[in-house]
Amino acid sequence: MEINHKEQAQVLGPNDDSNISTSPLIICFHGSGDSCASWGELAQLLASSYHVLLYNRGPSNPDSKASTKSLLQYLAEMQLGPPYVLIGHSYGGNFAREFLQQRTSDVVGMVLAETGQETGLDPAMEARQYKRTILGTKPLSVIRANSMIGKMKQLEEKIRDAHGDEKLENDIRNGPESAMVDAWDKEDERLKKRQLDLSKNSRYLHIPDCGHHVIRDRPDAVAGEVRWVMENRNNIPDEKSHGLINKLWGKLLR
């Protein structure tokens, strides 16, 4: 199937394009059933300083390998070479991780927003990425919002509607709905924090007052994490240098 890249891709950035070939290109990976239309405000926040690629996977719903092949074709056609910084949201995390797998050396940093809970990532590939700490010392930010915020608000409303009836309030707090919310909250935290093992230089941001659509609803917070990645991408030694520094410190401390 022939793909019309012009219809599904847009590059935003500063008016001065003099550094587009040397500064990292930020590539956005949207979630399932979504498009980069919901990334507009975030893209504008970033585009004043960086070059940003909004790439829509299109209506055919390709798998991660097919989508990565199409994206790489577009990057080659448009001569948009590395380095790259990746932002994945929700199911888009699978596509960002597949791109990372295929172009590890081209990626200098990553932001994963509300990812990790989705299925579809090849389990063997995922295990390898964690085992080898695929990003090495490159900066990674993992953002966790609150996908259960709607259900939590419903429970709070039920408690308010109890009008001070302690037994009813306790029944709600200790009931199956509350137990389900608590269980999911703990599991969601575990899944999000697991992704920190992709890098030795990772950080975690929790935004409890925002729902799953953190790209759309809190672009300021996401932009802050992207800036952290961009600012720290050159401050981290490579693996060989990192090991050498540790050895030198070890000798000095003897």
Phi and psi restraints in degrees (value plus and minus 20) as a CYANA .aco file:
   2 GLU   PHI    -100.5   -60.5
   2 GLU   PSI     115.3   155.3
   3 ILE   PHI    -129.3   -89.3
   3 ILE   PSI     110.7   150.7
   4 ASN   PHI    -109.3   -69.3
   4 ASN   PSI      73.3   113.3
   5 HIS   PHI     -84.1   -44.1
   5 HIS   PSI     -50.3   -10.3
   6 LYS   PHI     -82.9   -42.9
   6 LYS   PSI     -51.3   -11.3
   7 GLU   PHI    -101.2   -61.2
   7 GLU   PSI     -41.0    -1.0
   8 GLN   PHI    -134.6   -94.6
   8 GLN   PSI     -11.9    28.1
   9 ALA   PHI    -156.9  -116.9
   9 ALA   PSI     125.7   165.7
  10 GLN   PHI    -167.6  -127.6
  10 GLN   PSI     111.3   151.3
  11 VAL   PHI    -128.4   -88.4
  11 VAL   PSI     104.8   144.8
  12 LEU   PHI    -135.3   -95.3
  12 LEU   PSI     134.0   174.0
  13 GLY   PHI     154.3   194.3
  13 GLY   PSI    -198.1  -158.1
  14 PRO   PHI     -79.2   -39.2
  14 PRO   PSI     134.6   174.6
  15 ASN   PHI     -82.0   -42.0
  15 ASN   PSI     -52.1   -12.1
  16 ASP   PHI    -104.0   -64.0
  16 ASP   PSI      89.8   129.8
  17 ASP   PHI    -113.4   -73.4
  17 ASP   PSI      -4.4    35.6
  18 SER   PHI     -84.2   -44.2
  18 SER   PSI     -47.2    -7.2
  19 ASN   PHI    -128.0   -88.0
  19 ASN   PSI      -4.5    35.5
  20 ILE   PHI     -85.1   -45.1
  20 ILE   PSI     -46.9    -6.9
  21 SER   PHI    -103.6   -63.6
  21 SER   PSI     -32.8     7.2
  22 THR   PHI    -134.5   -94.5
  22 THR   PSI     -52.5   -12.5
  23 SER   PHI    -102.4   -62.4
  23 SER   PSI     128.8   168.8
  24 PRO   PHI     -80.6   -40.6
  24 PRO   PSI     121.4   161.4
  25 LEU   PHI    -110.4   -70.4
  25 LEU   PSI     106.7   146.7
  26 ILE   PHI    -106.7   -66.7
  26 ILE   PSI     100.9   140.9
  27 ILE   PHI    -128.0   -88.0
  27 ILE   PSI     108.7   148.7
  28 CYS   PHI    -122.3   -82.3
  28 CYS   PSI     110.2   150.2
  29 PHE   PHI    -136.7   -96.7
  29 PHE   PSI      85.5   125.5
  30 HIS   PHI     -99.4   -59.4
  30 HIS   PSI     147.8   187.8
  31 GLY   PHI    -101.2   -61.2
  31 GLY   PSI     156.9   196.9
  32 SER   PHI     -89.5   -49.5
  32 SER   PSI     119.0   159.0
  33 GLY   PHI      50.6    90.6
  33 GLY   PSI     -10.6    29.4
  34 ASP   PHI    -138.6   -98.6
  34 ASP   PSI    -198.4  -158.4
  35 SER   PHI    -167.0  -127.0
  35 SER   PSI     157.8   197.8
  36 CYS   PHI     -95.2   -55.2
  36 CYS   PSI     -19.2    20.8
  37 ALA   PHI     -79.9   -39.9
  37 ALA   PSI     -53.2   -13.2
  38 SER   PHI    -100.8   -60.8
  38 SER   PSI     -21.5    18.5
  39 TRP   PHI    -116.9   -76.9
  39 TRP   PSI     -15.8    24.2
  40 GLY   PHI     -75.4   -35.4
  40 GLY   PSI     -68.4   -28.4
  41 GLU   PHI     -87.8   -47.8
  41 GLU   PSI     -60.9   -20.9
  42 LEU   PHI     -82.2   -42.2
  42 LEU   PSI     -64.5   -24.5
  43 ALA   PHI     -80.2   -40.2
  43 ALA   PSI     -60.5   -20.5
  44 GLN   PHI     -86.2   -46.2
  44 GLN   PSI     -58.7   -18.7
  45 LEU   PHI     -82.2   -42.2
  45 LEU   PSI     -57.6   -17.6
  46 LEU   PHI    -103.5   -63.5
  46 LEU   PSI     -51.9   -11.9
  47 ALA   PHI     -89.0   -49.0
  47 ALA   PSI     -34.4     5.6
  48 SER   PHI     -89.9   -49.9
  48 SER   PSI     -41.8    -1.8
  49 SER   PHI    -143.0  -103.0
  49 SER   PSI     -45.7    -5.7
  50 TYR   PHI    -150.2  -110.2
  50 TYR   PSI     145.4   185.4
  51 HIS   PHI    -114.4   -74.4
  51 HIS   PSI     111.7   151.7
  52 VAL   PHI    -146.3  -106.3
  52 VAL   PSI     110.1   150.1
  53 LEU   PHI    -125.2   -85.2
  53 LEU   PSI      96.6   136.6
  54 LEU   PHI    -115.5   -75.5
  54 LEU   PSI      91.3   131.3
  55 TYR   PHI    -141.5  -101.5
  55 TYR   PSI      92.7   132.7
  56 ASN   PHI    -108.6   -68.6
  56 ASN   PSI     114.1   154.1
  57 ARG   PHI     -95.0   -55.0
  57 ARG   PSI     -37.5     2.5
  58 GLY   PHI      70.1   110.1
  58 GLY   PSI     152.9   192.9
  59 PRO   PHI     -94.8   -54.8
  59 PRO   PSI     -32.7     7.3
  60 SER   PHI     -95.7   -55.7
  60 SER   PSI     -29.9    10.1
  61 ASN   PHI      33.2    73.2
  61 ASN   PSI      39.4    79.4
  62 PRO   PHI     -89.0   -49.0
  62 PRO   PSI     137.3   177.3
  63 ASP   PHI     -96.7   -56.7
  63 ASP   PSI     156.4   196.4
  64 SER   PHI     -84.8   -44.8
  64 SER   PSI     -56.5   -16.5
  65 LYS   PHI     -90.2   -50.2
  65 LYS   PSI     -62.8   -22.8
  66 ALA   PHI     -86.0   -46.0
  66 ALA   PSI     -60.1   -20.1
  67 SER   PHI     -86.5   -46.5
  67 SER   PSI     -60.8   -20.8
  68 THR   PHI     -84.6   -44.6
  68 THR   PSI     -60.1   -20.1
  69 LYS   PHI     -80.2   -40.2
  69 LYS   PSI     -64.3   -24.3
  70 SER   PHI     -84.6   -44.6
  70 SER   PSI     -62.3   -22.3
  71 LEU   PHI     -84.4   -44.4
  71 LEU   PSI     -63.3   -23.3
  72 LEU   PHI     -83.6   -43.6
  72 LEU   PSI     -56.2   -16.2
  73 GLN   PHI     -82.7   -42.7
  73 GLN   PSI     -64.0   -24.0
  74 TYR   PHI     -82.8   -42.8
  74 TYR   PSI     -65.5   -25.5
  75 LEU   PHI     -80.4   -40.4
  75 LEU   PSI     -59.4   -19.4
  76 ALA   PHI     -88.2   -48.2
  76 ALA   PSI     -64.2   -24.2
  77 GLU   PHI     -81.8   -41.8
  77 GLU   PSI     -58.8   -18.8
  78 MET   PHI    -110.4   -70.4
  78 MET   PSI     -18.1    21.9
  79 GLN   PHI      35.3    75.3
  79 GLN   PSI      23.4    63.4
  80 LEU   PHI    -120.7   -80.7
  80 LEU   PSI      62.8   102.8
  81 GLY   PHI    -101.2   -61.2
  81 GLY   PSI     152.9   192.9
  82 PRO   PHI     -88.7   -48.7
  82 PRO   PSI     146.7   186.7
  83 PRO   PHI    -103.4   -63.4
  83 PRO   PSI     141.4   181.4
  84 TYR   PHI    -147.0  -107.0
  84 TYR   PSI     126.4   166.4
  85 VAL   PHI    -136.3   -96.3
  85 VAL   PSI     110.2   150.2
  86 LEU   PHI    -125.9   -85.9
  86 LEU   PSI     118.5   158.5
  87 ILE   PHI    -142.4  -102.4
  87 ILE   PSI     100.3   140.3
  88 GLY   PHI    -137.1   -97.1
  88 GLY   PSI     116.5   156.5
  89 HIS   PHI    -141.6  -101.6
  89 HIS   PSI     111.7   151.7
  90 SER   PHI      34.9    74.9
  90 SER   PSI    -148.4  -108.4
  91 TYR   PHI     -82.9   -42.9
  91 TYR   PSI     -40.8    -0.8
  92 GLY   PHI     -82.6   -42.6
  92 GLY   PSI     -37.9     2.1
  93 GLY   PHI     -80.7   -40.7
  93 GLY   PSI     -55.1   -15.1
  94 ASN   PHI     -80.0   -40.0
  94 ASN   PSI     -62.7   -22.7
  95 PHE   PHI     -91.4   -51.4
  95 PHE   PSI     -57.5   -17.5
  96 ALA   PHI     -85.0   -45.0
  96 ALA   PSI     -60.0   -20.0
  97 ARG   PHI     -89.2   -49.2
  97 ARG   PSI     -54.6   -14.6
  98 GLU   PHI     -87.3   -47.3
  98 GLU   PSI     -62.6   -22.6
  99 PHE   PHI     -81.1   -41.1
  99 PHE   PSI     -63.8   -23.8
 100 LEU   PHI     -79.6   -39.6
 100 LEU   PSI     -61.0   -21.0
 101 GLN   PHI     -81.3   -41.3
 101 GLN   PSI     -62.3   -22.3
 102 GLN   PHI    -101.9   -61.9
 102 GLN   PSI     -46.0    -6.0
 103 ARG   PHI    -152.3  -112.3
 103 ARG   PSI      29.6    69.6
 104 THR   PHI     -74.5   -34.5
 104 THR   PSI     -66.4   -26.4
 105 SER   PHI     -90.4   -50.4
 105 SER   PSI     -38.3     1.7
 106 ASP   PHI    -105.3   -65.3
 106 ASP   PSI     -35.1     4.9
 107 VAL   PHI    -115.5   -75.5
 107 VAL   PSI     107.4   147.4
 108 VAL   PHI    -130.5   -90.5
 108 VAL   PSI     -19.8    20.2
 109 GLY   PHI     157.2   197.2
 109 GLY   PSI     147.5   187.5
 110 MET   PHI    -176.9  -136.9
 110 MET   PSI     124.8   164.8
 111 VAL   PHI    -146.3  -106.3
 111 VAL   PSI     104.7   144.7
 112 LEU   PHI    -135.0   -95.0
 112 LEU   PSI      91.8   131.8
 113 ALA   PHI    -130.3   -90.3
 113 ALA   PSI      95.3   135.3
 114 GLU   PHI      36.3    76.3
 114 GLU   PSI      25.0    65.0
 115 THR   PHI    -136.2   -96.2
 115 THR   PSI     151.1   191.1
 116 GLY   PHI      85.5   125.5
 116 GLY   PSI     -44.4    -4.4
 117 GLN   PHI    -111.1   -71.1
 117 GLN   PSI     -34.1     5.9
 118 GLU   PHI     -99.5   -59.5
 118 GLU   PSI     133.2   173.2
 119 THR   PHI    -115.5   -75.5
 119 THR   PSI     153.1   193.1
 120 GLY   PHI      92.4   132.4
 120 GLY   PSI     -36.6     3.4
 121 LEU   PHI     -98.7   -58.7
 121 LEU   PSI     112.9   152.9
 122 ASP   PHI     -77.7   -37.7
 122 ASP   PSI      97.5   137.5
 123 PRO   PHI     -78.2   -38.2
 123 PRO   PSI     -59.2   -19.2
 124 ALA   PHI     -86.2   -46.2
 124 ALA   PSI     -62.5   -22.5
 125 MET   PHI     -84.4   -44.4
 125 MET   PSI     -62.2   -22.2
 126 GLU   PHI     -80.6   -40.6
 126 GLU   PSI     -64.3   -24.3
 127 ALA   PHI     -82.9   -42.9
 127 ALA   PSI     -61.2   -21.2
 128 ARG   PHI     -83.8   -43.8
 128 ARG   PSI     -60.4   -20.4
 129 GLN   PHI     -82.5   -42.5
 129 GLN   PSI     -59.7   -19.7
 130 TYR   PHI     -91.0   -51.0
 130 TYR   PSI     -62.2   -22.2
 131 LYS   PHI     -81.7   -41.7
 131 LYS   PSI     -60.6   -20.6
 132 ARG   PHI    -112.7   -72.7
 132 ARG   PSI     -20.3    19.7
 133 THR   PHI      28.6    68.6
 133 THR   PSI      48.2    88.2
 134 ILE   PHI     -74.8   -34.8
 134 ILE   PSI     -51.9   -11.9
 135 LEU   PHI    -103.6   -63.6
 135 LEU   PSI     -27.3    12.7
 136 GLY   PHI      41.4    81.4
 136 GLY   PSI    -141.3  -101.3
 137 THR   PHI    -124.5   -84.5
 137 THR   PSI      -6.6    33.4
 138 LYS   PHI     -93.2   -53.2
 138 LYS   PSI     124.3   164.3
 139 PRO   PHI     -88.3   -48.3
 139 PRO   PSI     117.1   157.1
 140 LEU   PHI    -154.3  -114.3
 140 LEU   PSI     111.3   151.3
 141 SER   PHI    -136.2   -96.2
 141 SER   PSI     110.4   150.4
 142 VAL   PHI    -131.7   -91.7
 142 VAL   PSI     102.6   142.6
 143 ILE   PHI    -128.6   -88.6
 143 ILE   PSI     106.5   146.5
 144 ARG   PHI    -136.6   -96.6
 144 ARG   PSI     104.5   144.5
 145 ALA   PHI    -117.7   -77.7
 145 ALA   PSI    -157.7  -117.7
 146 ASN   PHI    -162.9  -122.9
 146 ASN   PSI      69.2   109.2
 147 SER   PHI     -88.6   -48.6
 147 SER   PSI     -35.1     4.9
 148 MET   PHI    -120.6   -80.6
 148 MET   PSI      -4.9    35.1
 149 ILE   PHI     -81.4   -41.4
 149 ILE   PSI     -55.8   -15.8
 150 GLY   PHI     -83.9   -43.9
 150 GLY   PSI     -65.7   -25.7
 151 LYS   PHI     -85.8   -45.8
 151 LYS   PSI     -57.6   -17.6
 152 MET   PHI     -83.0   -43.0
 152 MET   PSI     -60.1   -20.1
 153 LYS   PHI     -86.4   -46.4
 153 LYS   PSI     -56.5   -16.5
 154 GLN   PHI     -82.6   -42.6
 154 GLN   PSI     -62.0   -22.0
 155 LEU   PHI     -85.7   -45.7
 155 LEU   PSI     -59.4   -19.4
 156 GLU   PHI     -82.5   -42.5
 156 GLU   PSI     -58.4   -18.4
 157 GLU   PHI     -86.0   -46.0
 157 GLU   PSI     -59.0   -19.0
 158 LYS   PHI     -83.6   -43.6
 158 LYS   PSI     -58.6   -18.6
 159 ILE   PHI     -87.1   -47.1
 159 ILE   PSI     -60.8   -20.8
 160 ARG   PHI     -82.9   -42.9
 160 ARG   PSI     -59.2   -19.2
 161 ASP   PHI     -89.6   -49.6
 161 ASP   PSI     -33.1     6.9
 162 ALA   PHI     -94.3   -54.3
 162 ALA   PSI     -34.6     5.4
 163 HIS   PHI      32.6    72.6
 163 HIS   PSI      25.6    65.6
 164 GLY   PHI      64.2   104.2
 164 GLY   PSI     -17.5    22.5
 165 ASP   PHI     -91.9   -51.9
 165 ASP   PSI      82.7   122.7
 166 GLU   PHI     -81.4   -41.4
 166 GLU   PSI     -59.9   -19.9
 167 LYS   PHI     -83.5   -43.5
 167 LYS   PSI     -65.2   -25.2
 168 LEU   PHI     -85.3   -45.3
 168 LEU   PSI     -60.7   -20.7
 169 GLU   PHI     -81.7   -41.7
 169 GLU   PSI     -64.2   -24.2
 170 ASN   PHI     -85.5   -45.5
 170 ASN   PSI     -57.4   -17.4
 171 ASP   PHI     -81.3   -41.3
 171 ASP   PSI     -59.2   -19.2
 172 ILE   PHI     -88.8   -48.8
 172 ILE   PSI     -66.7   -26.7
 173 ARG   PHI     -85.1   -45.1
 173 ARG   PSI     -51.4   -11.4
 174 ASN   PHI    -124.3   -84.3
 174 ASN   PSI     -12.0    28.0
 175 GLY   PHI    -101.3   -61.3
 175 GLY   PSI     156.4   196.4
 176 PRO   PHI     -83.5   -43.5
 176 PRO   PSI     -54.1   -14.1
 177 GLU   PHI     -84.1   -44.1
 177 GLU   PSI     -66.5   -26.5
 178 SER   PHI     -83.8   -43.8
 178 SER   PSI     -58.9   -18.9
 179 ALA   PHI     -83.8   -43.8
 179 ALA   PSI     -60.9   -20.9
 180 MET   PHI     -83.9   -43.9
 180 MET   PSI     -63.4   -23.4
 181 VAL   PHI     -83.3   -43.3
 181 VAL   PSI     -64.2   -24.2
 182 ASP   PHI     -83.4   -43.4
 182 ASP   PSI     -62.3   -22.3
 183 ALA   PHI     -84.3   -44.3
 183 ALA   PSI     -64.3   -24.3
 184 TRP   PHI     -86.0   -46.0
 184 TRP   PSI     -58.3   -18.3
 185 ASP   PHI     -80.5   -40.5
 185 ASP   PSI     -63.1   -23.1
 186 LYS   PHI     -87.0   -47.0
 186 LYS   PSI     -62.5   -22.5
 187 GLU   PHI     -87.6   -47.6
 187 GLU   PSI     -59.1   -19.1
 188 ASP   PHI     -82.5   -42.5
 188 ASP   PSI     -62.0   -22.0
 189 GLU   PHI     -81.9   -41.9
 189 GLU   PSI     -62.2   -22.2
 190 ARG   PHI     -81.7   -41.7
 190 ARG   PSI     -66.1   -26.1
 191 LEU   PHI     -84.4   -44.4
 191 LEU   PSI     -60.3   -20.3
 192 LYS   PHI     -86.1   -46.1
 192 LYS   PSI     -67.6   -27.6
 193 LYS   PHI     -88.9   -48.9
 193 LYS   PSI     -44.7    -4.7
 194 ARG   PHI     -77.2   -37.2
 194 ARG   PSI     -55.0   -15.0
 195 GLN   PHI     -87.8   -47.8
 195 GLN   PSI     -38.4     1.6
 196 LEU   PHI     -81.0   -41.0
 196 LEU   PSI     -42.3    -2.3
 197 ASP   PHI     -94.7   -54.7
 197 ASP   PSI     -22.2    17.8
 198 LEU   PHI     -92.0   -52.0
 198 LEU   PSI     -37.3     2.7
 199 SER   PHI    -163.5  -123.5
 199 SER   PSI     130.5   170.5
 200 LYS   PHI    -103.8   -63.8
 200 LYS   PSI     -25.9    14.1
 201 ASN   PHI    -147.0  -107.0
 201 ASN   PSI      52.5    92.5
 202 SER   PHI    -142.3  -102.3
 202 SER   PSI     136.1   176.1
 203 ARG   PHI    -162.3  -122.3
 203 ARG   PSI     140.4   180.4
 204 TYR   PHI    -145.8  -105.8
 204 TYR   PSI     111.3   151.3
 205 LEU   PHI    -143.8  -103.8
 205 LEU   PSI     104.3   144.3
 206 HIS   PHI    -128.6   -88.6
 206 HIS   PSI     108.1   148.1
 207 ILE   PHI    -139.8   -99.8
 207 ILE   PSI      65.2   105.2
 208 PRO   PHI     -90.6   -50.6
 208 PRO   PSI     -38.2     1.8
 209 ASP   PHI    -116.3   -76.3
 209 ASP   PSI      -2.7    37.3
 210 CYS   PHI    -147.9  -107.9
 210 CYS   PSI     120.6   160.6
 211 GLY   PHI     -98.8   -58.8
 211 GLY   PSI    -186.6  -146.6
 212 HIS   PHI     -80.5   -40.5
 212 HIS   PSI     -51.6   -11.6
 213 HIS   PHI    -104.3   -64.3
 213 HIS   PSI      40.8    80.8
 214 VAL   PHI     -88.7   -48.7
 214 VAL   PSI     -49.4    -9.4
 215 ILE   PHI     -82.7   -42.7
 215 ILE   PSI     -64.8   -24.8
 216 ARG   PHI     -96.1   -56.1
 216 ARG   PSI     -61.7   -21.7
 217 ASP   PHI    -112.4   -72.4
 217 ASP   PSI     -44.4    -4.4
 218 ARG   PHI    -154.3  -114.3
 218 ARG   PSI      36.3    76.3
 219 PRO   PHI     -80.5   -40.5
 219 PRO   PSI     -47.8    -7.8
 220 ASP   PHI     -83.7   -43.7
 220 ASP   PSI     -63.3   -23.3
 221 ALA   PHI     -86.9   -46.9
 221 ALA   PSI     -62.3   -22.3
 222 VAL   PHI     -84.8   -44.8
 222 VAL   PSI     -63.1   -23.1
 223 ALA   PHI     -79.4   -39.4
 223 ALA   PSI     -57.5   -17.5
 224 GLY   PHI     -81.9   -41.9
 224 GLY   PSI     -59.4   -19.4
 225 GLU   PHI     -90.9   -50.9
 225 GLU   PSI     -56.8   -16.8
 226 VAL   PHI     -83.5   -43.5
 226 VAL   PSI     -62.1   -22.1
 227 ARG   PHI     -82.7   -42.7
 227 ARG   PSI     -59.6   -19.6
 228 TRP   PHI     -80.0   -40.0
 228 TRP   PSI     -64.2   -24.2
 229 VAL   PHI     -82.0   -42.0
 229 VAL   PSI     -66.9   -26.9
 230 MET   PHI     -82.7   -42.7
 230 MET   PSI     -59.5   -19.5
 231 GLU   PHI     -94.2   -54.2
 231 GLU   PSI     -42.7    -2.7
 232 ASN   PHI    -125.1   -85.1
 232 ASN   PSI     -19.4    20.6
 233 ARG   PHI     -85.7   -45.7
 233 ARG   PSI     -48.3    -8.3
 234 ASN   PHI    -120.1   -80.1
 234 ASN   PSI     -20.5    19.5
 235 ASN   PHI    -116.2   -76.2
 235 ASN   PSI     -18.0    22.0
 236 ILE   PHI    -129.4   -89.4
 236 ILE   PSI     106.0   146.0
 237 PRO   PHI     -88.6   -48.6
 237 PRO   PSI     133.7   173.7
 238 ASP   PHI     -90.8   -50.8
 238 ASP   PSI     155.8   195.8
 239 GLU   PHI     -81.6   -41.6
 239 GLU   PSI     -61.6   -21.6
 240 LYS   PHI     -85.5   -45.5
 240 LYS   PSI     -64.7   -24.7
 241 SER   PHI     -85.2   -45.2
 241 SER   PSI     -58.8   -18.8
 242 HIS   PHI     -81.0   -41.0
 242 HIS   PSI     -64.0   -24.0
 243 GLY   PHI     -86.3   -46.3
 243 GLY   PSI     -60.0   -20.0
 244 LEU   PHI     -83.4   -43.4
 244 LEU   PSI     -62.8   -22.8
 245 ILE   PHI     -80.9   -40.9
 245 ILE   PSI     -62.4   -22.4
 246 ASN   PHI     -82.7   -42.7
 246 ASN   PSI     -59.7   -19.7
 247 LYS   PHI     -85.1   -45.1
 247 LYS   PSI     -62.5   -22.5
 248 LEU   PHI     -82.7   -42.7
 248 LEU   PSI     -63.5   -23.5
 249 TRP   PHI     -82.4   -42.4
 249 TRP   PSI     -58.3   -18.3
 250 GLY   PHI     -81.5   -41.5
 250 GLY   PSI     -61.6   -21.6
 251 LYS   PHI     -86.7   -46.7
 251 LYS   PSI     -60.8   -20.8
 252 LEU   PHI     -85.7   -45.7
 252 LEU   PSI     -51.2   -11.2
 253 LEU   PHI    -106.7   -66.7
 253 LEU   PSI     -25.9    14.1
